[in-house]
């Protein structure tokens, strides 16, 4: 693992123009996986292209693990091959005439033997590529191609890995599989990753640091839990899929009913079984549409998760629905009708009971959780 926890892995402060699109982006991150999130056209891919040296800023500074890649004031502009960054594109871009083995070896041959960080067999095993080694790209699924592309990038021994919407061309059935490999890579190799996505499930599952982008600028940067729980950022994080993100720990397994009990802020949350050992730190996203509120303790209900708390904030709006932030020791967000807010007198300080159905929390709502990350 590269890096020093006392300093940022990334420091980005750049300005650039791409036709009529103006990019002015500044953030830093100490996280192992930094996600750039925003809608199409927000400038996410432009940022990673500037980092990779595939485009040049008008001004600014780019630093990776203490190494300056670009500094307009000092006249530093390292060419792409000297930046030592791996790049996984939306499409795998494998060499069609080469086998998987030769595609992977191609990455290694570009690095002097003494500078190679990762062993070929280790990467093959980590990404489950052994059954594919003698096949050619034309015979691979979208998910298999992306795994090979990730392996080829890793075998160039990069200081940091750029992943630009790597699941965009992968069908839904294979997406979870590839995400699992990315999780293993993050945990076992410890290589810093910049991950571009517009899919919130990927971000919640993978990221330490979240950078929210809109119209070429950074709207906010920081820990995933912190930013996802802010109602004012809903236009960027997405209203339909809005929800709170909670840091939790696996407390126990209920083998009889195939449930896992999680603990957070003194509360217990029951969810469908998660195959992780007790004590494992995880992150859970609870969607606002799956949270109901009551002024009285519910009785004889099928809902397993009921949390006492107080309303911290009621979102603004004049439509049919509003989002309500509830403090239950950790933040929860409930989406309710404006009529319910009126009829129940919901306002900051109101004591309520938040109800969350266990079956509403699926595997896509759960991700690994590393150390806290800072953003700027």
C-alpha positions, 0 to 999 in steps of 0.5 A: 500500500502506498501513501501516508495517512497523515497526508492527502493521497490526492490534491486537485486544484485545476481549471480547464476549458473543453469547448463551451464547458468550463471546469474549475475543480478543487478537492483533496482526499485521504481516502483509499477509494475516492468517488467522483459522483454526479450526473452526466456532464458534471465533469467527472471524466474530465477530472480523471483525464486531467489527472492521467495527462490525457488533457491539460489544465489551463492552470492548477496543480495535481498531486498524487501521494506527495508527487507533483504531476502538474503544477502550472506555476512551476512549469511541471507537466509530467507526460502520461507514461511518467505519471504511473497511473492505471486507467480503466475506461468505460469500455475495456479496450482490450487488444482483440488479437491477443489472449487474456494472458497476453493482454495482462502481460502487455501491462507488465512488459511496460514496467522494469522488473525492479519496479513491478509491484504486483505478481502476475499470479496474485492478480490473476487469482484476485480477479478470478481470471485463471479460467479466462487466460487462453481466451480472446476478448471476443469470447468474454462477457462484459464483466469478464472484459472489465476484470481483465482490463482492471488486471492489465491496469494493475500489472502496470504497477500504478501509484493510483488507479483511475476507474471511469464508469467501469460498470457502464457496459456491464449488464445488471446480472454481472455488476454485483460480481464486478463490484465484489472484485473491486472490493477485494482489490481495495481491501487486499492491495490497498491501492488508492482508487479514483472511481467515477460513477453516477450510480449511488449504490456503487458509491455507497458500497465502495467509497471512503471519500465522496466528491459531488460534482455539478456543472464542472465544480465540486459542490461538496466533498467529504465522508460518504455518511456525512454528505449522503445525510444532507438534505440540501445536497439532494438535487445532486445525490438524487431525490428518487433514490435519496436515503441516509447512510449509516456506519454499522457493525455486524453484531450477530447472525440469526441462522433460524430466520436468515437475518443479520443483526447490525449495531449502530449508535446503540441501536439494532438493525435487522437485515437479510443475511449478510455473509460477514463475520461478527465485528465487521464494519459495514455501511448501510444505505436506508432509502427514504422511501422505505422509512415510515414515521409514527407519533406513537410506538407501533404495536403488533407490526410486521416491521422489525426495525423501530427506532425512537428519535426526534425530527432534526429537519423538514425539507422544503418543497411545495410538491406532494412529498417532503423529506424529513431528517430524523435523529435516532442516534444516527441520521435517518431520512423519511419520505412522507407526504406533505399532508402527513407533515401537516396532519401530524404536526411534524417539525424540528424537535418532534418525537417520532418513531421511525420504522424500517422494513428489513426486506427493504435493505438488499445487498446493493444497500450494504458496503464495506467501511474503512477508516474515515476520510477527509475532504476539502 
